[in-house]
């Protein structure tokens, strides 16, 4: 590859829309995982089997209205529980519910969370956060993306915990340079029955949800639930719809109070409408109307909205087993499966003599000027197992484990039929059915076709020591990550087979001291990494044989060193935490434009080092003045790029500049009021200004996000348990503004390189838009 040059962040459309506990009380013998967080028994624990105060799992006691949880982990953790989740729109996803936490910068591209959401964490994009769902890793194994809409329904989401900067020693992830996050389904009820929830809202949104509970099945120790939801909404910006169908299942088999086996499964299928993302100038001229055409026009055949579809289906299943083998000896094992397939739409126009598969011309019976459907097709098969032994003897707890995973990812560009009269694709999946073009020798016509095989072995060993009557806790450990990746290409290109082997030792250490039942301080040092995107190992071609994506050579894993020191306080009324953090990143990975000869290509490259440091504060109360539970959070973040970045045959003056999409400060206020029948909350989040170019010469202005919830919870009546009505409002003022950077650029205005090269105005960055005013009305009840 020649003349490597930095350009814009190539935010893949798929990434945009498909976008744990340790208990120091020795009397409690339930399974715990080393180095995670403590969710105290009592008011914070949500038992949907009848101990909660509502069929939605609301306790009315969780600090900050459910936006905090009492934690004891030696390290920052920011958790959201049922009390807050239940008052979100029922379609809310795991990323969406984190919006008020100090470290998370969350943007939505539609009002209801059907299309997922975008997350930035302390100046790092969401594909640098390792997501664990019911014990299984759910980041895209190729590029690290997390698609929140593919996980649970909001009605089934028990909690979401964000650990900025660090992971637990047994966390199965190769995408966690910025930290980790954990989402979990609620437990099945001990009581037979169920729950229904019906919603209707702005933009013709409607949602139907039902969950059926088996209750305790005799004396077998088995209980389970299964749920189904159907959600649809019109696109708030332009033509098209969002549709989602989802199934959740969970079964628990309790052998003893200290041993259980759980089966979790979530199946999701969706068709999502993508939107065009405007530049600053395009937004100023057209507002939200800068988008795809709602009708097929013969004079502009390629801008039809039906070519901007994301159609996907997937299954996530895990079966965690936790068994007490002997006094002080535990075995935990989590096998899991991840399967998925789907496409992101695309269109091409055929020119005579320019029909290619990879680098080679092919003979296809298709007329000049014909529109053909050329989506990006993805197919994933992924399975793994994470097993560990934990031995406690006296003051020591020793953990040893092994995580293994094998996966195959197919990425291809099939060519299929478009109805030339109305412009509709014959099949939105592109790679199924008979409507696929074939070459003269009878083979399916693919512009690109690659398989990525990834094999992960991670060994981990850790020790925890408790001293001074359990007031002082020391932990140390190491993870040894070994990743083998190879790519095979099935169309002609520069190189048919490529491979990469990575070995990363990842030590960590933490110390925690409890002065008494109210005060705790902690320090933590951890190392994390992120594997390079698999698209660095292959190139993609257009229909005319030109290259659209170039391979990047030997891209190194991103490596992060994180240090933090924090203080926690809690009593019967108040829960608070302050943490100071410092990150150092080497081999920082960014989406870029490179050059193959004189042609610009999108790829991912290492762009040097980055430093991020700052402070997080959050504080919440249990009920005060009767029924109020306020919550406040704040983050100050000082982040800088530490290297000049190559652009053409020169370097840009990026050293000391602020990374793209990184506000200096964010602050949130949440106020919850709930007397058992009437409930209401107000959530506000301030997002400071952020740059959209590497040279910091174009930026987004500060803004405030707002949501309001109003509702009434009735008493039990006949067979109905806690029936309720709920109104959710978003963006009350109906303000239209740019809420995030979709694709960054090196510079927006003319600039001079390090060696004196004069560069004219660069490519303008593009932006996502905040959804307008939306209201949804929900009726729900247990039975």
BELJO-V750094 format. One line per field, one symbol per residue. phi: phi as a letter, one per 20 degrees, with the letter a starting at -180 (. if undefined). Layout:
phi = ???
This chain:
phi = .dlgbecdfeffgfffdek.bcdeeffedffcdgnedddgfoffeddffpefebfenfemcfgmmnebbfdcgfqfbcdcdggeffefggegdffgfegeffeeddcddbfdnfenrdcdclndfffddeecdlndfcfgfednfddffeeefgfdefaccddfnbcffdfebdcdfepbbccbffefffdfrrbcbccbbgmlfbbccbcddfmfeldfmdbbcccbccccbfffebfocdcbcbcdbbccdeebgdbbccddbcdccbcdeecfdefgffffedmfefaffecfdfebfddfffeddddbcbcccbbfccceeafnccccbcfbcccabrcdfabcdfdgmcdccmedfcecebfgnffcecfedcbccbbabccbdccdbmedcdccbbdcbcbccecbcfdcfcffednfffbfemddmeecfcffenefedfbacdddccdccdbbbcccdcllmfdcdcbabddeccdcbcdddcfbfbfccbbccccecfbbbbccdfafddbcbcbcbccbcffffffdbdccefenfedcdfdmefeffccdccbcbcccbbfddcbbccdcbdcdclgebfcddcdmdefceaccfcndbccbrbdcbbbcfgclncecfbcbbcdcdccedcfdfblecceeefnfeffmcffbcbccccdcbdndecbbccccedffbedcfeldbbeefbcebccccacdefgbleedlfbdbdddclgfmfdbfdaeececfaecgbdfgenfedfgefffdcedfgfgbccdccbaeb
